[in-house]
Amino acid sequence: MVKLAIDFEHASRRWWENGGQSLWDGILDGFGGSSVVLDDHVAESWLAEAGRIPGWDDGPEYAPHPIRASRADEEDMDL
């Protein structure tokens, strides 16, 4: 399982304005929020699509993408 979360240190809005917001809203399935836990293959597919949207790589070295991915732990499963 993979946790996808908004990286609030990524200051650029370009990705969000070029279709990223719609992509993010679609994966949240109407629940809102700043993170979601997905099966590995779904997260991989979603990240591939997210990377095609202009602005994905616009952030600084410490926050290169507007969404970060990490391994989900037990606490994350309650999201």
The first five atom37 places (N, CA, C, CB, O) and aatype in JSON, in Angstrom:
{
  "aatype": [12, 19, 11, 10, 0, 9, 3, 13, 6, 8, 0, 15, 1, 1, 17, 17, 6, 2, 7, 7, 5, 15, 10, 17, 3, 7, 9, 10, 3, 7, 13, 7, 7, 15, 15, 19, 19, 10, 3, 3, 8, 19, 0, 6, 15, 17, 10, 0, 6, 0, 7, 1, 9, 14, 7, 17, 3, 3, 7, 14, 6, 18, 0, 14, 8, 14, 9, 1, 0, 15, 1, 0, 3, 6, 6, 3, 12, 3, 10],
  "atom_mask": [
    [1, 1, 1, 1, 1],
    [1, 1, 1, 1, 1],
    [1, 1, 1, 1, 1],
    [1, 1, 1, 1, 1],
    [1, 1, 1, 1, 1],
    [1, 1, 1, 1, 1],
    [1, 1, 1, 1, 1],
    [1, 1, 1, 1, 1],
    [1, 1, 1, 1, 1],
    [1, 1, 1, 1, 1],
    [1, 1, 1, 1, 1],
    [1, 1, 1, 1, 1],
    [1, 1, 1, 1, 1],
    [1, 1, 1, 1, 1],
    [1, 1, 1, 1, 1],
    [1, 1, 1, 1, 1],
    [1, 1, 1, 1, 1],
    [1, 1, 1, 1, 1],
    [1, 1, 1, 0, 1],
    [1, 1, 1, 0, 1],
    [1, 1, 1, 1, 1],
    [1, 1, 1, 1, 1],
    [1, 1, 1, 1, 1],
    [1, 1, 1, 1, 1],
    [1, 1, 1, 1, 1],
    [1, 1, 1, 0, 1],
    [1, 1, 1, 1, 1],
    [1, 1, 1, 1, 1],
    [1, 1, 1, 1, 1],
    [1, 1, 1, 0, 1],
    [1, 1, 1, 1, 1],
    [1, 1, 1, 0, 1],
    [1, 1, 1, 0, 1],
    [1, 1, 1, 1, 1],
    [1, 1, 1, 1, 1],
    [1, 1, 1, 1, 1],
    [1, 1, 1, 1, 1],
    [1, 1, 1, 1, 1],
    [1, 1, 1, 1, 1],
    [1, 1, 1, 1, 1],
    [1, 1, 1, 1, 1],
    [1, 1, 1, 1, 1],
    [1, 1, 1, 1, 1],
    [1, 1, 1, 1, 1],
    [1, 1, 1, 1, 1],
    [1, 1, 1, 1, 1],
    [1, 1, 1, 1, 1],
    [1, 1, 1, 1, 1],
    [1, 1, 1, 1, 1],
    [1, 1, 1, 1, 1],
    [1, 1, 1, 0, 1],
    [1, 1, 1, 1, 1],
    [1, 1, 1, 1, 1],
    [1, 1, 1, 1, 1],
    [1, 1, 1, 0, 1],
    [1, 1, 1, 1, 1],
    [1, 1, 1, 1, 1],
    [1, 1, 1, 1, 1],
    [1, 1, 1, 0, 1],
    [1, 1, 1, 1, 1],
    [1, 1, 1, 1, 1],
    [1, 1, 1, 1, 1],
    [1, 1, 1, 1, 1],
    [1, 1, 1, 1, 1],
    [1, 1, 1, 1, 1],
    [1, 1, 1, 1, 1],
    [1, 1, 1, 1, 1],
    [1, 1, 1, 1, 1],
    [1, 1, 1, 1, 1],
    [1, 1, 1, 1, 1],
    [1, 1, 1, 1, 1],
    [1, 1, 1, 1, 1],
    [1, 1, 1, 1, 1],
    [1, 1, 1, 1, 1],
    [1, 1, 1, 1, 1],
    [1, 1, 1, 1, 1],
    [1, 1, 1, 1, 1],
    [1, 1, 1, 1, 1],
    [1, 1, 1, 1, 1]
  ],
  "atom_positions": [
    [[0.85, -1.18, 0.0], [0.0, 0.0, 0.0], [0.9, 1.24, 0.0], [-0.97, 0.0, 1.23], [1.97, 1.28, 0.61]],
    [[0.41, 2.26, -0.71], [1.15, 3.51, -0.86], [0.27, 4.66, -0.39], [1.6, 3.71, -2.34], [-0.92, 4.72, -0.69]],
    [[0.88, 5.57, 0.35], [0.18, 6.78, 0.78], [0.62, 7.92, -0.13], [0.49, 7.11, 2.29], [1.81, 8.2, -0.26]],
    [[-0.34, 8.56, -0.77], [-0.1, 9.77, -1.55], [-0.59, 10.94, -0.71], [-0.8, 9.71, -2.96], [-1.69, 10.88, -0.15]],
    [[0.21, 12.0, -0.64], [-0.16, 13.15, 0.17], [0.29, 14.43, -0.51], [0.44, 13.04, 1.58], [1.33, 14.46, -1.18]],
    [[-0.47, 15.48, -0.34], [-0.08, 16.79, -0.85], [1.2, 17.2, -0.13], [-1.21, 17.86, -0.64], [1.3, 17.11, 1.09]],
    [[2.18, 17.67, -0.91], [3.42, 18.19, -0.32], [3.27, 19.7, -0.25], [4.69, 17.77, -1.15], [3.47, 20.4, -1.25]],
    [[2.93, 20.21, 0.91], [2.67, 21.63, 1.07], [3.93, 22.49, 0.95], [2.03, 21.87, 2.4], [3.82, 23.71, 0.88]],
    [[5.11, 21.88, 0.91], [6.34, 22.63, 0.7], [6.61, 22.88, -0.78], [7.52, 21.88, 1.32], [7.5, 23.65, -1.12]],
    [[5.85, 22.25, -1.65], [5.94, 22.48, -3.09], [5.06, 23.7, -3.38], [5.47, 21.2, -3.93], [3.84, 23.59, -3.42]],
    [[5.69, 24.85, -3.59], [4.96, 26.12, -3.66], [4.33, 26.41, -5.02], [5.88, 27.24, -3.31], [3.42, 27.24, -5.09]],
    [[4.78, 25.78, -6.08], [4.24, 26.07, -7.42], [2.79, 25.62, -7.53], [5.09, 25.39, -8.5], [2.42, 24.55, -7.04]],
    [[1.98, 26.44, -8.16], [0.57, 26.11, -8.39], [0.33, 25.59, -9.81], [-0.3, 27.33, -8.13], [-0.79, 25.19, -10.13]],
    [[1.36, 25.58, -10.65], [1.21, 25.25, -12.07], [0.58, 23.87, -12.28], [2.55, 25.32, -12.76], [-0.34, 23.73, -13.09]],
    [[1.05, 22.86, -11.58], [0.52, 21.5, -11.74], [-0.97, 21.48, -11.4], [1.29, 20.5, -10.85], [-1.77, 20.9, -12.14]],
    [[-1.34, 22.09, -10.3], [-2.74, 22.12, -9.87], [-3.62, 22.8, -10.9], [-2.86, 22.83, -8.52], [-4.73, 22.34, -11.17]],
    [[-3.12, 23.89, -11.48], [-3.9, 24.67, -12.44], [-3.96, 24.04, -13.83], [-3.33, 26.05, -12.55], [-4.84, 24.39, -14.62]],
    [[-3.06, 23.11, -14.14], [-3.02, 22.47, -15.45], [-3.69, 21.1, -15.49], [-1.6, 22.33, -15.89], [-3.47, 20.34, -16.43]],
    [[-4.49, 20.78, -14.51], [-5.22, 19.52, -14.49], [-4.94, 18.65, -13.28], [0.0, 0.0, 0.0], [-5.63, 17.66, -13.06]],
    [[-3.94, 19.01, -12.5], [-3.61, 18.23, -11.32], [-4.71, 18.22, -10.27], [0.0, 0.0, 0.0], [-4.93, 17.21, -9.61]],
    [[-5.4, 19.35, -10.13], [-6.48, 19.41, -9.14], [-7.57, 18.39, -9.47], [-7.08, 20.83, -9.08], [-8.07, 17.7, -8.59]],
    [[-7.94, 18.32, -10.75], [-8.97, 17.35, -11.17], [-8.49, 15.92, -10.96], [-9.34, 17.56, -12.65], [-9.26, 15.06, -10.52]],
    [[-7.23, 15.65, -11.27], [-6.67, 14.31, -11.08], [-6.68, 13.94, -9.59], [-5.24, 14.23, -11.65], [-7.05, 12.83, -9.23]],
    [[-6.27, 14.87, -8.74], [-6.25, 14.64, -7.3], [-7.67, 14.43, -6.76], [-5.58, 15.82, -6.58], [-7.91, 13.49, -6.0]],
    [[-8.58, 15.28, -7.16], [-9.97, 15.15, -6.69], [-10.56, 13.81, -7.11], [-10.83, 16.3, -7.24], [-11.35, 13.22, -6.37]],
    [[-10.18, 13.33, -8.29], [-10.68, 12.05, -8.77], [-10.22, 10.87, -7.93], [0.0, 0.0, 0.0], [-10.98, 9.92, -7.73]],
    [[-9.01, 10.91, -7.45], [-8.48, 9.8, -6.65], [-9.05, 9.82, -5.23], [-6.94, 9.85, -6.61], [-9.1, 8.79, -4.56]],
    [[-9.47, 10.99, -4.76], [-10.04, 11.09, -3.42], [-11.47, 10.59, -3.37], [-9.98, 12.53, -2.93], [-12.01, 10.35, -2.29]],
    [[-12.09, 10.42, -4.53], [-13.43, 9.86, -4.62], [-14.46, 10.62, -3.77], [-13.41, 8.41, -4.2], [-15.32, 10.02, -3.13]],
    [[-14.34, 11.94, -3.78], [-15.32, 12.76, -3.09], [-15.12, 12.93, -1.6], [0.0, 0.0, 0.0], [-15.89, 13.63, -0.96]],
    [[-14.09, 12.31, -1.03], [-13.9, 12.39, 0.41], [-13.11, 13.63, 0.84], [-13.2, 11.17, 0.9], [-13.09, 13.96, 2.02]],
    [[-12.45, 14.31, -0.11], [-11.63, 15.46, 0.25], [-10.4, 15.02, 1.02], [0.0, 0.0, 0.0], [-10.15, 13.82, 1.17]],
    [[-9.65, 15.95, 1.5], [-8.49, 15.64, 2.31], [-7.18, 15.86, 1.59], [0.0, 0.0, 0.0], [-7.14, 16.22, 0.41]],
    [[-6.1, 15.65, 2.33], [-4.78, 15.91, 1.79], [-3.95, 14.65, 1.6], [-4.04, 16.86, 2.69], [-2.78, 14.73, 1.24]],
    [[-4.54, 13.47, 1.85], [-3.82, 12.22, 1.62], [-4.8, 11.09, 1.33], [-2.93, 11.88, 2.83], [-5.99, 11.16, 1.66]],
    [[-4.26, 10.04, 0.72], [-5.06, 8.87, 0.38], [-4.14, 7.65, 0.35], [-5.79, 9.05, -0.98], [-2.97, 7.78, 0.0]],
    [[-4.64, 6.49, 0.72], [-3.88, 5.24, 0.67], [-4.43, 4.39, -0.46], [-3.95, 4.47, 2.05], [-5.64, 4.18, -0.57]],
    [[-3.53, 3.9, -1.32], [-3.92, 3.14, -2.5], [-3.11, 1.86, -2.62], [-3.74, 3.99, -3.76], [-2.02, 1.75, -2.07]],
    [[-3.65, 0.89, -3.36], [-2.87, -0.29, -3.73], [-1.67, 0.17, -4.56], [-3.74, -1.32, -4.52], [-1.74, 1.2, -5.23]],
    [[-0.6, -0.59, -4.51], [0.64, -0.21, -5.2], [0.41, 0.08, -6.68], [1.66, -1.31, -5.05], [0.87, 1.1, -7.18]],
    [[-0.28, -0.81, -7.37], [-0.45, -0.64, -8.82], [-1.32, 0.57, -9.16], [-1.06, -1.89, -9.43], [-1.08, 1.22, -10.18]],
    [[-2.3, 0.89, -8.34], [-3.13, 2.06, -8.57], [-2.3, 3.33, -8.35], [-4.39, 2.05, -7.64], [-2.37, 4.28, -9.14]],
    [[-1.52, 3.35, -7.27], [-0.67, 4.5, -6.99], [0.36, 4.71, -8.1], [0.04, 4.33, -5.64], [0.61, 5.84, -8.53]],
    [[0.95, 3.63, -8.57], [1.94, 3.72, -9.64], [1.32, 4.31, -10.91], [2.54, 2.33, -9.94], [1.91, 5.18, -11.54]],
    [[0.15, 3.85, -11.27], [-0.56, 4.36, -12.43], [-0.92, 5.83, -12.26], [-1.82, 3.53, -12.69], [-0.76, 6.63, -13.18]],
    [[-1.4, 6.18, -11.08], [-1.79, 7.56, -10.81], [-0.58, 8.48, -10.89], [-2.46, 7.67, -9.43], [-0.65, 9.56, -11.47]],
    [[0.53, 8.06, -10.3], [1.76, 8.88, -10.33], [2.28, 9.06, -11.75], [2.84, 8.24, -9.46], [2.78, 10.13, -12.09]],
    [[2.16, 8.03, -12.58], [2.59, 8.15, -13.98], [1.75, 9.21, -14.69], [2.46, 6.78, -14.71], [2.29, 10.02, -15.44]],
    [[0.46, 9.19, -14.46], [-0.42, 10.19, -15.07], [-0.12, 11.58, -14.51], [-1.91, 9.83, -14.84], [-0.08, 12.56, -15.26]],
    [[0.08, 11.68, -13.22], [0.38, 12.97, -12.59], [1.67, 13.57, -13.15], [0.5, 12.81, -11.06], [1.76, 14.78, -13.33]],
    [[2.64, 12.73, -13.43], [3.92, 13.19, -13.96], [3.83, 13.75, -15.37], [0.0, 0.0, 0.0], [4.75, 14.44, -15.81]],
    [[2.76, 13.47, -16.08], [2.56, 14.0, -17.44], [2.01, 15.42, -17.44], [1.62, 13.08, -18.21], [2.05, 16.1, -18.47]],
    [[1.5, 15.88, -16.32], [0.89, 17.2, -16.24], [1.98, 18.25, -16.03], [-0.16, 17.27, -15.08], [2.83, 18.09, -15.15]],
    [[1.98, 19.32, -16.84], [2.97, 20.38, -16.67], [2.97, 20.94, -15.25], [2.72, 21.5, -17.67], [1.92, 21.22, -14.69]],
    [[4.16, 21.09, -14.7], [4.32, 21.62, -13.34], [4.7, 20.56, -12.33], [0.0, 0.0, 0.0], [5.03, 20.9, -11.19]],
    [[4.67, 19.28, -12.72], [4.97, 18.19, -11.78], [6.36, 18.33, -11.16], [4.87, 16.85, -12.49], [6.55, 18.05, -9.98]],
    [[7.33, 18.77, -11.96], [8.72, 18.87, -11.48], [9.13, 20.3, -11.13], [9.66, 18.32, -12.52], [10.32, 20.6, -11.13]],
    [[8.2, 21.18, -10.84], [8.51, 22.59, -10.62], [8.99, 22.95, -9.23], [7.31, 23.39, -10.92], [9.38, 24.1, -9.0]],
    [[8.98, 22.03, -8.31], [9.33, 22.36, -6.93], [10.82, 22.34, -6.67], [0.0, 0.0, 0.0], [11.6, 21.92, -7.52]],
    [[11.21, 22.79, -5.48], [12.62, 22.76, -5.08], [13.09, 21.33, -4.84], [12.83, 23.61, -3.82], [12.28, 20.4, -4.82]],
    [[14.37, 21.15, -4.65], [14.95, 19.82, -4.47], [14.32, 19.06, -3.3], [16.45, 19.94, -4.25], [14.14, 17.85, -3.38]],
    [[13.98, 19.76, -2.22], [13.41, 19.09, -1.05], [11.91, 18.79, -1.21], [13.63, 19.95, 0.18], [11.35, 18.06, -0.39]],
    [[11.26, 19.35, -2.23], [9.84, 19.09, -2.49], [9.59, 19.22, -3.99], [8.92, 20.07, -1.68], [8.91, 20.15, -4.43]],
    [[10.14, 18.3, -4.78], [10.09, 18.46, -6.24], [8.71, 18.3, -6.86], [11.01, 17.46, -6.86], [8.46, 18.85, -7.94]],
    [[7.81, 17.58, -6.21], [6.49, 17.29, -6.79], [5.39, 17.76, -5.84], [6.34, 15.78, -7.08], [5.59, 17.81, -4.63]],
    [[4.22, 18.12, -6.38], [3.12, 18.57, -5.52], [2.5, 17.46, -4.67], [2.05, 19.19, -6.37], [1.85, 17.72, -3.66]],
    [[2.72, 16.21, -5.08], [2.22, 15.06, -4.32], [3.41, 14.16, -4.01], [1.11, 14.26, -5.13], [4.23, 13.88, -4.88]],
    [[3.51, 13.72, -2.77], [4.6, 12.8, -2.4], [4.02, 11.41, -2.14], [5.37, 13.31, -1.14], [2.87, 11.26, -1.74]],
    [[4.84, 10.42, -2.38], [4.43, 9.04, -2.18], [5.32, 8.41, -1.12], [4.51, 8.23, -3.51], [6.53, 8.65, -1.08]],
    [[4.73, 7.61, -0.25], [5.49, 6.88, 0.76], [4.77, 5.56, 1.05], [5.65, 7.72, 2.07], [3.59, 5.41, 0.75]],
    [[5.49, 4.64, 1.63], [4.88, 3.38, 2.04], [3.86, 3.68, 3.14], [5.95, 2.36, 2.53], [4.16, 4.42, 4.08]],
    [[2.69, 3.11, 3.03], [1.66, 3.29, 4.05], [1.99, 2.41, 5.25], [0.26, 2.94, 3.48], [2.46, 1.28, 5.11]],
    [[1.74, 2.95, 6.43], [1.91, 2.14, 7.64], [0.54, 1.86, 8.25], [2.83, 2.85, 8.67], [-0.48, 2.29, 7.71]],
    [[0.51, 1.16, 9.35], [-0.76, 0.76, 9.97], [-1.66, 1.97, 10.28], [-0.49, -0.02, 11.26], [-2.87, 1.91, 10.09]],
    [[-1.07, 3.04, 10.75], [-1.83, 4.25, 11.09], [-2.5, 4.83, 9.85], [-0.9, 5.31, 11.73], [-3.61, 5.35, 9.93]],
    [[-1.82, 4.76, 8.7], [-2.37, 5.31, 7.46], [-3.59, 4.54, 6.96], [-1.31, 5.32, 6.39], [-4.4, 5.09, 6.21]],
    [[-3.74, 3.31, 7.34], [-4.83, 2.48, 6.85], [-6.19, 2.97, 7.33], [-4.62, 1.05, 7.29], [-7.22, 2.56, 6.8]],
    [[-6.21, 3.86, 8.32], [-7.46, 4.4, 8.83], [-7.93, 5.61, 8.04], [-7.3, 4.77, 10.27], [-8.98, 6.18, 8.35]],
    [[-7.17, 6.02, 7.0], [-7.57, 7.19, 6.2], [-8.83, 6.92, 5.42], [-6.45, 7.6, 5.24], [-9.31, 7.79, 4.69]]
  ]
}
